[in-house]
Amino acid sequence: MKLAVIFSVPMTTSPGFAWRWRSADYKRESAEWFIFYRDCVEDAERSGYKVELGRIETHDAAQRSNAKRA
């Protein structure tokens, strides 16, 4: 089972943030952002990923960069 993690990204417009998802292994990320959490989860599921509901991570570009090098 492929797992995905939901995370928030800051936005300059209201409500101030949006949702995106990425695979747990950092190999794939959503192509777009979502205002509603549920829309983000549904997009991940349509892409073949299972989302652990309630697990939300903060967006950390440095963490992603390090993971891609590993």
Phi and psi restraints in degrees (range 20) as a CNS / XPLOR table:
assign (resid 1 and name C) (resid 2 and name N)
       (resid 2 and name CA) (resid 2 and name C) 1.0 -83.3 20.0 2
assign (resid 2 and name N) (resid 2 and name CA)
       (resid 2 and name C) (resid 3 and name N) 1.0 131.0 20.0 2
assign (resid 2 and name C) (resid 3 and name N)
       (resid 3 and name CA) (resid 3 and name C) 1.0 -104.9 20.0 2
assign (resid 3 and name N) (resid 3 and name CA)
       (resid 3 and name C) (resid 4 and name N) 1.0 147.6 20.0 2
assign (resid 3 and name C) (resid 4 and name N)
       (resid 4 and name CA) (resid 4 and name C) 1.0 -127.6 20.0 2
assign (resid 4 and name N) (resid 4 and name CA)
       (resid 4 and name C) (resid 5 and name N) 1.0 153.1 20.0 2
assign (resid 4 and name C) (resid 5 and name N)
       (resid 5 and name CA) (resid 5 and name C) 1.0 -119.9 20.0 2
assign (resid 5 and name N) (resid 5 and name CA)
       (resid 5 and name C) (resid 6 and name N) 1.0 136.3 20.0 2
assign (resid 5 and name C) (resid 6 and name N)
       (resid 6 and name CA) (resid 6 and name C) 1.0 -93.4 20.0 2
assign (resid 6 and name N) (resid 6 and name CA)
       (resid 6 and name C) (resid 7 and name N) 1.0 138.7 20.0 2
assign (resid 6 and name C) (resid 7 and name N)
       (resid 7 and name CA) (resid 7 and name C) 1.0 -142.6 20.0 2
assign (resid 7 and name N) (resid 7 and name CA)
       (resid 7 and name C) (resid 8 and name N) 1.0 158.9 20.0 2
assign (resid 7 and name C) (resid 8 and name N)
       (resid 8 and name CA) (resid 8 and name C) 1.0 -100.4 20.0 2
assign (resid 8 and name N) (resid 8 and name CA)
       (resid 8 and name C) (resid 9 and name N) 1.0 150.5 20.0 2
assign (resid 8 and name C) (resid 9 and name N)
       (resid 9 and name CA) (resid 9 and name C) 1.0 -127.9 20.0 2
assign (resid 9 and name N) (resid 9 and name CA)
       (resid 9 and name C) (resid 10 and name N) 1.0 139.8 20.0 2
assign (resid 9 and name C) (resid 10 and name N)
       (resid 10 and name CA) (resid 10 and name C) 1.0 -68.8 20.0 2
assign (resid 10 and name N) (resid 10 and name CA)
       (resid 10 and name C) (resid 11 and name N) 1.0 144.1 20.0 2
assign (resid 10 and name C) (resid 11 and name N)
       (resid 11 and name CA) (resid 11 and name C) 1.0 -129.4 20.0 2
assign (resid 11 and name N) (resid 11 and name CA)
       (resid 11 and name C) (resid 12 and name N) 1.0 151.0 20.0 2
assign (resid 11 and name C) (resid 12 and name N)
       (resid 12 and name CA) (resid 12 and name C) 1.0 -87.0 20.0 2
assign (resid 12 and name N) (resid 12 and name CA)
       (resid 12 and name C) (resid 13 and name N) 1.0 -6.3 20.0 2
assign (resid 12 and name C) (resid 13 and name N)
       (resid 13 and name CA) (resid 13 and name C) 1.0 -106.0 20.0 2
assign (resid 13 and name N) (resid 13 and name CA)
       (resid 13 and name C) (resid 14 and name N) 1.0 169.0 20.0 2
assign (resid 13 and name C) (resid 14 and name N)
       (resid 14 and name CA) (resid 14 and name C) 1.0 -67.1 20.0 2
assign (resid 14 and name N) (resid 14 and name CA)
       (resid 14 and name C) (resid 15 and name N) 1.0 138.6 20.0 2
assign (resid 14 and name C) (resid 15 and name N)
       (resid 15 and name CA) (resid 15 and name C) 1.0 -90.3 20.0 2
assign (resid 15 and name N) (resid 15 and name CA)
       (resid 15 and name C) (resid 16 and name N) 1.0 11.1 20.0 2
assign (resid 15 and name C) (resid 16 and name N)
       (resid 16 and name CA) (resid 16 and name C) 1.0 101.5 20.0 2
assign (resid 16 and name N) (resid 16 and name CA)
       (resid 16 and name C) (resid 17 and name N) 1.0 -10.8 20.0 2
assign (resid 16 and name C) (resid 17 and name N)
       (resid 17 and name CA) (resid 17 and name C) 1.0 -156.9 20.0 2
assign (resid 17 and name N) (resid 17 and name CA)
       (resid 17 and name C) (resid 18 and name N) 1.0 163.9 20.0 2
assign (resid 17 and name C) (resid 18 and name N)
       (resid 18 and name CA) (resid 18 and name C) 1.0 -138.0 20.0 2
assign (resid 18 and name N) (resid 18 and name CA)
       (resid 18 and name C) (resid 19 and name N) 1.0 170.4 20.0 2
assign (resid 18 and name C) (resid 19 and name N)
       (resid 19 and name CA) (resid 19 and name C) 1.0 -108.1 20.0 2
assign (resid 19 and name N) (resid 19 and name CA)
       (resid 19 and name C) (resid 20 and name N) 1.0 144.1 20.0 2
assign (resid 19 and name C) (resid 20 and name N)
       (resid 20 and name CA) (resid 20 and name C) 1.0 -139.0 20.0 2
assign (resid 20 and name N) (resid 20 and name CA)
       (resid 20 and name C) (resid 21 and name N) 1.0 168.1 20.0 2
assign (resid 20 and name C) (resid 21 and name N)
       (resid 21 and name CA) (resid 21 and name C) 1.0 -130.5 20.0 2
assign (resid 21 and name N) (resid 21 and name CA)
       (resid 21 and name C) (resid 22 and name N) 1.0 157.4 20.0 2
assign (resid 21 and name C) (resid 22 and name N)
       (resid 22 and name CA) (resid 22 and name C) 1.0 -144.1 20.0 2
assign (resid 22 and name N) (resid 22 and name CA)
       (resid 22 and name C) (resid 23 and name N) 1.0 154.7 20.0 2
assign (resid 22 and name C) (resid 23 and name N)
       (resid 23 and name CA) (resid 23 and name C) 1.0 -69.8 20.0 2
assign (resid 23 and name N) (resid 23 and name CA)
       (resid 23 and name C) (resid 24 and name N) 1.0 152.4 20.0 2
assign (resid 23 and name C) (resid 24 and name N)
       (resid 24 and name CA) (resid 24 and name C) 1.0 -62.2 20.0 2
assign (resid 24 and name N) (resid 24 and name CA)
       (resid 24 and name C) (resid 25 and name N) 1.0 -25.1 20.0 2
assign (resid 24 and name C) (resid 25 and name N)
       (resid 25 and name CA) (resid 25 and name C) 1.0 -93.3 20.0 2
assign (resid 25 and name N) (resid 25 and name CA)
       (resid 25 and name C) (resid 26 and name N) 1.0 6.9 20.0 2
assign (resid 25 and name C) (resid 26 and name N)
       (resid 26 and name CA) (resid 26 and name C) 1.0 66.0 20.0 2
assign (resid 26 and name N) (resid 26 and name CA)
       (resid 26 and name C) (resid 27 and name N) 1.0 15.9 20.0 2
assign (resid 26 and name C) (resid 27 and name N)
       (resid 27 and name CA) (resid 27 and name C) 1.0 -88.0 20.0 2
assign (resid 27 and name N) (resid 27 and name CA)
       (resid 27 and name C) (resid 28 and name N) 1.0 -17.9 20.0 2
assign (resid 27 and name C) (resid 28 and name N)
       (resid 28 and name CA) (resid 28 and name C) 1.0 -143.1 20.0 2
assign (resid 28 and name N) (resid 28 and name CA)
       (resid 28 and name C) (resid 29 and name N) 1.0 145.9 20.0 2
assign (resid 28 and name C) (resid 29 and name N)
       (resid 29 and name CA) (resid 29 and name C) 1.0 -139.2 20.0 2
assign (resid 29 and name N) (resid 29 and name CA)
       (resid 29 and name C) (resid 30 and name N) 1.0 151.9 20.0 2
assign (resid 29 and name C) (resid 30 and name N)
       (resid 30 and name CA) (resid 30 and name C) 1.0 -59.0 20.0 2
assign (resid 30 and name N) (resid 30 and name CA)
       (resid 30 and name C) (resid 31 and name N) 1.0 145.0 20.0 2
assign (resid 30 and name C) (resid 31 and name N)
       (resid 31 and name CA) (resid 31 and name C) 1.0 -79.9 20.0 2
assign (resid 31 and name N) (resid 31 and name CA)
       (resid 31 and name C) (resid 32 and name N) 1.0 -16.3 20.0 2
assign (resid 31 and name C) (resid 32 and name N)
       (resid 32 and name CA) (resid 32 and name C) 1.0 -138.2 20.0 2
assign (resid 32 and name N) (resid 32 and name CA)
       (resid 32 and name C) (resid 33 and name N) 1.0 174.4 20.0 2
assign (resid 32 and name C) (resid 33 and name N)
       (resid 33 and name CA) (resid 33 and name C) 1.0 -110.1 20.0 2
assign (resid 33 and name N) (resid 33 and name CA)
       (resid 33 and name C) (resid 34 and name N) 1.0 161.0 20.0 2
assign (resid 33 and name C) (resid 34 and name N)
       (resid 34 and name CA) (resid 34 and name C) 1.0 -131.6 20.0 2
assign (resid 34 and name N) (resid 34 and name CA)
       (resid 34 and name C) (resid 35 and name N) 1.0 138.8 20.0 2
assign (resid 34 and name C) (resid 35 and name N)
       (resid 35 and name CA) (resid 35 and name C) 1.0 -74.2 20.0 2
assign (resid 35 and name N) (resid 35 and name CA)
       (resid 35 and name C) (resid 36 and name N) 1.0 -37.5 20.0 2
assign (resid 35 and name C) (resid 36 and name N)
       (resid 36 and name CA) (resid 36 and name C) 1.0 -103.3 20.0 2
assign (resid 36 and name N) (resid 36 and name CA)
       (resid 36 and name C) (resid 37 and name N) 1.0 134.2 20.0 2
assign (resid 36 and name C) (resid 37 and name N)
       (resid 37 and name CA) (resid 37 and name C) 1.0 -55.4 20.0 2
assign (resid 37 and name N) (resid 37 and name CA)
       (resid 37 and name C) (resid 38 and name N) 1.0 -46.5 20.0 2
assign (resid 37 and name C) (resid 38 and name N)
       (resid 38 and name CA) (resid 38 and name C) 1.0 -61.1 20.0 2
assign (resid 38 and name N) (resid 38 and name CA)
       (resid 38 and name C) (resid 39 and name N) 1.0 -37.6 20.0 2
assign (resid 38 and name C) (resid 39 and name N)
       (resid 39 and name CA) (resid 39 and name C) 1.0 -63.0 20.0 2
assign (resid 39 and name N) (resid 39 and name CA)
       (resid 39 and name C) (resid 40 and name N) 1.0 -37.6 20.0 2
assign (resid 39 and name C) (resid 40 and name N)
       (resid 40 and name CA) (resid 40 and name C) 1.0 -65.6 20.0 2
assign (resid 40 and name N) (resid 40 and name CA)
       (resid 40 and name C) (resid 41 and name N) 1.0 -45.2 20.0 2
assign (resid 40 and name C) (resid 41 and name N)
       (resid 41 and name CA) (resid 41 and name C) 1.0 -60.4 20.0 2
assign (resid 41 and name N) (resid 41 and name CA)
       (resid 41 and name C) (resid 42 and name N) 1.0 -45.6 20.0 2
assign (resid 41 and name C) (resid 42 and name N)
       (resid 42 and name CA) (resid 42 and name C) 1.0 -63.2 20.0 2
assign (resid 42 and name N) (resid 42 and name CA)
       (resid 42 and name C) (resid 43 and name N) 1.0 -37.1 20.0 2
assign (resid 42 and name C) (resid 43 and name N)
       (resid 43 and name CA) (resid 43 and name C) 1.0 -65.1 20.0 2
assign (resid 43 and name N) (resid 43 and name CA)
       (resid 43 and name C) (resid 44 and name N) 1.0 -42.8 20.0 2
assign (resid 43 and name C) (resid 44 and name N)
       (resid 44 and name CA) (resid 44 and name C) 1.0 -61.7 20.0 2
assign (resid 44 and name N) (resid 44 and name CA)
       (resid 44 and name C) (resid 45 and name N) 1.0 -42.9 20.0 2
assign (resid 44 and name C) (resid 45 and name N)
       (resid 45 and name CA) (resid 45 and name C) 1.0 -65.8 20.0 2
assign (resid 45 and name N) (resid 45 and name CA)
       (resid 45 and name C) (resid 46 and name N) 1.0 -38.5 20.0 2
assign (resid 45 and name C) (resid 46 and name N)
       (resid 46 and name CA) (resid 46 and name C) 1.0 -63.8 20.0 2
assign (resid 46 and name N) (resid 46 and name CA)
       (resid 46 and name C) (resid 47 and name N) 1.0 -27.0 20.0 2
assign (resid 46 and name C) (resid 47 and name N)
       (resid 47 and name CA) (resid 47 and name C) 1.0 -87.3 20.0 2
assign (resid 47 and name N) (resid 47 and name CA)
       (resid 47 and name C) (resid 48 and name N) 1.0 4.6 20.0 2
assign (resid 47 and name C) (resid 48 and name N)
       (resid 48 and name CA) (resid 48 and name C) 1.0 92.4 20.0 2
assign (resid 48 and name N) (resid 48 and name CA)
       (resid 48 and name C) (resid 49 and name N) 1.0 18.2 20.0 2
assign (resid 48 and name C) (resid 49 and name N)
       (resid 49 and name CA) (resid 49 and name C) 1.0 -111.0 20.0 2
assign (resid 49 and name N) (resid 49 and name CA)
       (resid 49 and name C) (resid 50 and name N) 1.0 151.8 20.0 2
assign (resid 49 and name C) (resid 50 and name N)
       (resid 50 and name CA) (resid 50 and name C) 1.0 -105.4 20.0 2
assign (resid 50 and name N) (resid 50 and name CA)
       (resid 50 and name C) (resid 51 and name N) 1.0 130.3 20.0 2
assign (resid 50 and name C) (resid 51 and name N)
       (resid 51 and name CA) (resid 51 and name C) 1.0 -103.8 20.0 2
assign (resid 51 and name N) (resid 51 and name CA)
       (resid 51 and name C) (resid 52 and name N) 1.0 130.2 20.0 2
assign (resid 51 and name C) (resid 52 and name N)
       (resid 52 and name CA) (resid 52 and name C) 1.0 -79.3 20.0 2
assign (resid 52 and name N) (resid 52 and name CA)
       (resid 52 and name C) (resid 53 and name N) 1.0 100.2 20.0 2
assign (resid 52 and name C) (resid 53 and name N)
       (resid 53 and name CA) (resid 53 and name C) 1.0 -60.4 20.0 2
assign (resid 53 and name N) (resid 53 and name CA)
       (resid 53 and name C) (resid 54 and name N) 1.0 138.0 20.0 2
assign (resid 53 and name C) (resid 54 and name N)
       (resid 54 and name CA) (resid 54 and name C) 1.0 94.1 20.0 2
assign (resid 54 and name N) (resid 54 and name CA)
       (resid 54 and name C) (resid 55 and name N) 1.0 -17.9 20.0 2
assign (resid 54 and name C) (resid 55 and name N)
       (resid 55 and name CA) (resid 55 and name C) 1.0 -90.7 20.0 2
assign (resid 55 and name N) (resid 55 and name CA)
       (resid 55 and name C) (resid 56 and name N) 1.0 112.9 20.0 2
assign (resid 55 and name C) (resid 56 and name N)
       (resid 56 and name CA) (resid 56 and name C) 1.0 -125.5 20.0 2
assign (resid 56 and name N) (resid 56 and name CA)
       (resid 56 and name C) (resid 57 and name N) 1.0 131.9 20.0 2
assign (resid 56 and name C) (resid 57 and name N)
       (resid 57 and name CA) (resid 57 and name C) 1.0 -114.2 20.0 2
assign (resid 57 and name N) (resid 57 and name CA)
       (resid 57 and name C) (resid 58 and name N) 1.0 156.2 20.0 2
assign (resid 57 and name C) (resid 58 and name N)
       (resid 58 and name CA) (resid 58 and name C) 1.0 -84.7 20.0 2
assign (resid 58 and name N) (resid 58 and name CA)
       (resid 58 and name C) (resid 59 and name N) 1.0 150.1 20.0 2
assign (resid 58 and name C) (resid 59 and name N)
       (resid 59 and name CA) (resid 59 and name C) 1.0 -74.7 20.0 2
assign (resid 59 and name N) (resid 59 and name CA)
       (resid 59 and name C) (resid 60 and name N) 1.0 124.4 20.0 2
assign (resid 59 and name C) (resid 60 and name N)
       (resid 60 and name CA) (resid 60 and name C) 1.0 -134.8 20.0 2
assign (resid 60 and name N) (resid 60 and name CA)
       (resid 60 and name C) (resid 61 and name N) 1.0 98.4 20.0 2
assign (resid 60 and name C) (resid 61 and name N)
       (resid 61 and name CA) (resid 61 and name C) 1.0 -60.5 20.0 2
assign (resid 61 and name N) (resid 61 and name CA)
       (resid 61 and name C) (resid 62 and name N) 1.0 -37.2 20.0 2
assign (resid 61 and name C) (resid 62 and name N)
       (resid 62 and name CA) (resid 62 and name C) 1.0 -64.6 20.0 2
assign (resid 62 and name N) (resid 62 and name CA)
       (resid 62 and name C) (resid 63 and name N) 1.0 -40.6 20.0 2
assign (resid 62 and name C) (resid 63 and name N)
       (resid 63 and name CA) (resid 63 and name C) 1.0 -62.4 20.0 2
assign (resid 63 and name N) (resid 63 and name CA)
       (resid 63 and name C) (resid 64 and name N) 1.0 -43.3 20.0 2
assign (resid 63 and name C) (resid 64 and name N)
       (resid 64 and name CA) (resid 64 and name C) 1.0 -63.9 20.0 2
assign (resid 64 and name N) (resid 64 and name CA)
       (resid 64 and name C) (resid 65 and name N) 1.0 -42.3 20.0 2
assign (resid 64 and name C) (resid 65 and name N)
       (resid 65 and name CA) (resid 65 and name C) 1.0 -61.2 20.0 2
assign (resid 65 and name N) (resid 65 and name CA)
       (resid 65 and name C) (resid 66 and name N) 1.0 -43.0 20.0 2
assign (resid 65 and name C) (resid 66 and name N)
       (resid 66 and name CA) (resid 66 and name C) 1.0 -65.2 20.0 2
assign (resid 66 and name N) (resid 66 and name CA)
       (resid 66 and name C) (resid 67 and name N) 1.0 -38.8 20.0 2
assign (resid 66 and name C) (resid 67 and name N)
       (resid 67 and name CA) (resid 67 and name C) 1.0 -67.1 20.0 2
assign (resid 67 and name N) (resid 67 and name CA)
       (resid 67 and name C) (resid 68 and name N) 1.0 -35.6 20.0 2
assign (resid 67 and name C) (resid 68 and name N)
       (resid 68 and name CA) (resid 68 and name C) 1.0 -68.8 20.0 2
assign (resid 68 and name N) (resid 68 and name CA)
       (resid 68 and name C) (resid 69 and name N) 1.0 -27.3 20.0 2
assign (resid 68 and name C) (resid 69 and name N)
       (resid 69 and name CA) (resid 69 and name C) 1.0 -78.4 20.0 2
assign (resid 69 and name N) (resid 69 and name CA)
       (resid 69 and name C) (resid 70 and name N) 1.0 -24.7 20.0 2
